[in-house]
Amino acid sequence: MKSFAAIAATMSVLASPVLASDELTVAYFQEWPMPFQYGKAKGIYDERLGVTVNWVAFDSGTAMSAAMAAGDVQIAISQGTTPFIVATSAGQDLRAVGIAVSLSDNDNCVVASRLEIDKDSASELAGKTVALPVGATVHYTFLKLLQHFNLDPASMTLVDMAPAEAAAAFEQGSIDMACGWGGALNRMKESGNVLLSGAEKEEIGILTFDLTTTTGDFAAEQPQLLADFVATTAEMNAMWTAGDRRDEMLPVIAQDAGMDPEAAAAVIDGFEFPDIEAQLSQKWLGGGLASYVEGVATMFYDLGNIPSVQDSYAEFVDRAPLQAAAVR
């Protein structure tokens, strides 16, 4: 299992070159349906940005950070907050330039039905095995759940698995608890139950959201291209949220996400896509995001999962692209 420290060390030594002027590479997740995929599939991003956009699917936000550090990717859409925190805490020059999606029910942990464990008997998880992608946002959800139930993470055996692999192992009965998102989470729920619903998670302070991120170099050297990207993404979000083009957009989004329309609808209907004004508000890029990131980073540091924290994470939040998009 790759530790937070090992991930952080990797992030700190890699360079971050900037793209060639005629193309852009963007990281995204499969089985994670979002409105941007309509624009992706229809070539809208290439048209709006005036460059060829190469889209590369990843299975974890940690891998996205590594790809940006190596210069292979310039933008990550819907990167989890935890990989972002691990990378920036290690000194990688990433920038959060938007809230890609706000979600609660689509990022969670599931306990095997055969154990008959729920929130009232969560103490019985001690000694059990859990599979999850180490360093992903759902890892933080897992830790906060255990904290809420007064369980020591050391009392459980942690196996590092991508959500799709964890779902398969969970279905086979080889693990007791699995954490993930999207289609993989839905498959997990077929063999188990969540300890807390999305609303219950929010009540105890477990916010779940993904970020649109880039590198500091790219933000500085390609501000117009970055602004055009977040503006186009906001346009796709608004088109979806309006609802009148759902029948047109959903099949395209589902196909691009590698899902059937029914499964994609089950995931995306649990998502919220904040508009530009909301993203720039105090709750998010106006100050709340930096404070939240600092709190999570401190928790990981206290648990010994990362070797250091930044004095402030405000420098890793860049409102300029959204501000530029807002006046288009």
C-alpha positions in Angstrom: 0.0 0.0 0.0 1.4 3.4 -1.0 1.6 5.7 2.0 0.6 9.4 2.1 4.3 10.2 2.8 5.4 8.3 -0.3 2.8 10.1 -2.4 3.9 13.4 -0.9 7.6 12.7 -1.6 6.8 11.9 -5.2 4.8 15.1 -5.6 7.6 17.2 -4.3 10.3 16.1 -6.7 8.5 16.1 -10.0 8.7 19.1 -12.4 5.7 20.8 -13.9 6.2 21.8 -17.5 3.5 23.7 -19.4 1.7 22.5 -22.6 2.4 23.2 -26.2 0.3 26.1 -27.4 -1.9 24.1 -29.8 -3.2 21.4 -27.4 -4.4 20.8 -23.8 -4.6 17.6 -21.8 -7.4 17.3 -19.2 -7.7 14.5 -16.6 -11.1 13.1 -15.7 -12.8 10.0 -14.1 -14.7 7.3 -15.9 -18.0 6.2 -14.3 -18.3 9.7 -13.0 -20.9 11.3 -15.2 -20.8 15.1 -15.4 -22.2 17.8 -17.8 -18.7 18.6 -19.1 -18.8 15.3 -20.9 -21.5 16.5 -23.2 -19.1 19.3 -24.3 -16.2 16.8 -24.5 -18.1 14.4 -26.7 -19.5 17.1 -29.0 -16.2 18.9 -29.5 -17.4 22.1 -27.8 -14.3 22.5 -25.7 -12.0 22.3 -28.8 -14.2 25.0 -30.5 -14.5 27.3 -27.5 -10.8 27.1 -26.5 -9.3 27.0 -30.0 -7.0 24.1 -29.2 -7.2 20.4 -29.4 -8.2 19.0 -26.0 -6.9 15.6 -25.1 -9.0 13.9 -22.4 -7.3 11.2 -20.3 -9.2 9.0 -17.8 -7.7 8.3 -14.4 -8.8 6.0 -11.6 -7.6 8.2 -8.7 -7.0 11.9 -7.9 -3.5 11.0 -6.7 -2.6 9.8 -10.2 -4.0 13.1 -11.5 -1.6 15.0 -9.2 1.3 12.9 -10.4 0.4 13.5 -14.0 0.2 17.2 -13.5 3.5 17.2 -11.6 5.1 15.4 -14.5 3.7 17.9 -17.0 1.5 15.2 -18.8 -1.7 16.9 -17.7 -2.5 20.6 -17.4 -6.0 20.5 -15.9 -7.9 18.0 -13.7 -11.6 18.1 -13.6 -13.3 16.6 -10.5 -10.1 15.9 -8.6 -10.8 14.9 -5.1 -9.9 17.3 -2.3 -7.7 14.8 -0.4 -5.3 14.2 -3.3 -5.1 17.9 -3.8 -4.4 18.4 -0.1 -1.7 15.7 0.0 0.1 17.2 -3.1 -0.1 20.8 -1.9 1.0 19.9 1.6 4.1 18.3 0.1 4.8 21.5 -1.8 3.4 20.7 -5.3 2.3 23.9 -7.0 -1.3 23.1 -7.7 -4.2 25.5 -7.9 -7.9 25.0 -7.1 -9.7 27.0 -9.7 -13.3 25.8 -9.2 -15.7 23.5 -7.5 -16.3 20.8 -10.0 -19.1 19.1 -8.1 -20.7 19.1 -4.7 -21.9 15.7 -3.5 -22.8 13.7 -0.4 -24.5 10.5 -1.4 -22.1 9.7 -4.2 -19.0 9.4 -2.1 -19.3 6.9 0.8 -18.4 3.7 2.6 -20.4 0.5 2.5 -20.4 -2.3 5.1 -21.1 -5.9 3.9 -24.7 -7.0 4.5 -23.6 -10.3 6.0 -22.1 -8.5 9.0 -25.4 -6.8 9.9 -23.5 -3.7 11.1 -25.2 -0.3 11.0 -24.6 3.1 12.7 -25.8 1.7 16.0 -23.3 -1.2 16.0 -20.4 0.5 14.2 -18.0 -0.5 17.0 -18.1 -4.0 15.6 -16.0 -2.8 12.6 -12.9 -3.2 14.8 -10.7 -6.0 13.3 -12.5 -5.8 9.9 -10.9 -5.2 6.5 -11.7 -2.1 4.4 -10.7 -1.4 0.8 -10.4 2.1 -0.5 -8.2 4.3 -2.7 -5.6 5.7 -0.3 -5.2 9.4 -0.7 -8.6 9.9 -2.4 -11.4 12.1 -1.0 -13.3 9.1 0.2 -10.3 8.2 2.4 -11.1 11.3 4.4 -14.7 10.3 4.5 -13.6 7.0 6.0 -11.4 8.6 8.6 -14.2 11.1 9.6 -16.7 8.2 9.9 -14.4 6.3 12.2 -13.7 9.5 14.2 -17.5 10.0 14.6 -18.0 6.4 15.8 -14.9 6.6 18.1 -13.1 3.9 16.2 -9.3 3.8 15.8 -8.2 3.4 12.2 -5.4 1.2 13.4 -8.1 -1.3 14.5 -8.9 -2.1 10.9 -6.9 -3.5 8.1 -6.7 -1.0 5.2 -6.2 -2.3 1.6 -5.4 0.2 -1.1 -7.7 -0.4 -4.1 -9.3 1.7 -6.8 -13.1 1.8 -6.4 -13.9 -0.5 -9.2 -11.5 -3.2 -7.8 -12.8 -2.6 -4.3 -16.4 -3.1 -5.6 -15.4 -6.4 -7.2 -13.7 -7.7 -4.0 -16.6 -6.5 -1.9 -19.1 -8.4 -4.0 -16.9 -11.6 -3.8 -17.0 -11.3 0.0 -13.2 -11.0 0.5 -13.4 -7.6 2.3 -15.8 -6.3 5.0 -16.1 -2.7 4.0 -15.5 -0.7 0.8 -15.3 3.0 0.0 -15.7 4.6 -3.3 -17.9 6.8 -5.6 -20.0 6.8 -8.7 -20.8 3.5 -10.4 -18.5 1.5 -8.2 -20.3 2.8 -5.1 -23.7 1.8 -6.6 -22.3 -1.7 -7.1 -21.1 -1.8 -3.5 -24.5 -0.9 -2.2 -25.9 -4.0 -3.9 -23.9 -6.1 -1.3 -24.0 -3.8 1.7 -25.3 -0.7 3.5 -23.9 2.7 4.2 -23.4 3.7 7.9 -24.5 7.3 7.3 -26.5 8.9 4.5 -25.3 11.9 2.6 -27.4 14.2 4.7 -26.2 12.6 8.0 -22.6 13.0 6.8 -23.2 16.7 6.3 -24.7 17.0 9.8 -21.4 15.9 11.3 -19.3 18.1 9.1 -18.3 15.7 6.3 -18.5 17.8 3.2 -17.8 16.0 0.0 -16.8 17.9 -3.2 -14.4 17.7 -6.0 -12.2 20.4 -7.5 -11.1 21.7 -10.8 -7.4 22.0 -10.5 -4.3 23.0 -12.5 -0.7 23.9 -11.9 0.6 27.2 -10.8 2.7 27.5 -14.0 -0.2 26.8 -16.2 -2.4 29.3 -14.4 0.3 32.0 -14.8 1.2 31.3 -18.4 -2.2 30.4 -19.9 -4.7 32.5 -18.0 -7.1 33.1 -21.0 -7.1 29.4 -21.9 -7.9 28.5 -18.3 -10.6 31.1 -18.1 -12.1 29.7 -21.3 -12.0 26.2 -19.9 -13.9 27.0 -16.7 -16.3 29.2 -18.6 -17.1 26.4 -21.0 -17.5 24.0 -18.0 -19.9 26.4 -16.3 -21.9 26.6 -19.6 -22.3 22.8 -19.7 -23.3 22.8 -16.0 -25.9 25.5 -16.6 -27.3 23.6 -19.6 -27.7 20.5 -17.5 -29.1 22.2 -14.4 -31.7 24.0 -16.5 -33.3 20.6 -17.1 -34.8 21.2 -20.5 -32.0 19.4 -22.4 -31.7 16.4 -20.1 -33.1 13.9 -22.7 -30.5 15.1 -25.2 -27.5 15.3 -22.8 -27.9 12.2 -20.6 -27.3 9.6 -23.3 -24.2 11.4 -24.5 -22.9 11.9 -20.9 -23.6 8.3 -20.0 -21.8 6.9 -23.1 -18.8 9.0 -22.5 -18.7 7.9 -18.8 -18.9 4.2 -19.9 -22.3 3.7 -18.3 -25.8 3.0 -19.4 -28.2 6.0 -19.1 -30.1 4.6 -16.1 -26.9 4.0 -14.1 -25.5 7.4 -15.1 -28.7 9.1 -14.0 -28.5 7.4 -10.6 -25.1 9.0 -10.1 -25.5 12.4 -11.6 -28.9 13.1 -10.0 -27.1 13.1 -6.7 -24.7 15.8 -7.8 -24.9 19.6 -7.5 -23.0 21.8 -9.9 -22.4 25.3 -8.3 -22.6 28.2 -10.8 -19.8 30.7 -11.1 -21.3 33.1 -8.6 -21.7 30.3 -6.0 -18.1 29.0 -6.6 -16.7 32.5 -6.0 -18.8 32.9 -2.8 -17.4 32.8 0.8 -18.5 29.2 1.1 -16.1 28.1 -1.6 -13.3 30.0 -3.3 -14.0 33.1 -1.3 -12.4 31.7 1.8 -14.3 28.6 2.9 -12.4 26.2 0.6 -9.0 27.2 2.0 -10.2 26.9 5.6 -11.7 23.4 4.8 -8.5 22.3 3.2 -6.4 23.5 6.1 -8.7 21.6 8.5 -8.4 18.3 6.6 -4.6 18.7 6.2 -4.3 19.2 9.9 -6.3 16.1 10.6 -4.1 14.0 8.2 -1.0 15.5 9.8 -2.2 14.7 13.3 -2.9 11.1 12.2 0.6 10.8 10.8 -0.6 10.4 7.2 1.3 13.4 5.9 4.7 14.7 7.2 3.9 18.4 7.1 1.2 21.0 6.5 1.3 24.5 4.9 1.0 27.6 7.1 -1.9 28.6 4.8 -3.6 27.0 1.9 -5.1 30.3 0.5 -2.2 30.5 -2.0 -3.4 27.3 -3.6 -6.8 28.7 -4.4 -7.0 30.9 -7.5 -10.2 32.8 -8.1 -8.9 34.6 -11.2 -10.1 32.2 -13.9 -13.6 32.1 -12.6 -13.6 35.9 -12.1 -12.5 36.3 -15.8 -15.2 33.8 -16.9 -17.9 35.7 -14.9 -17.4 38.9 -17.0 -17.5 37.1 -20.4 
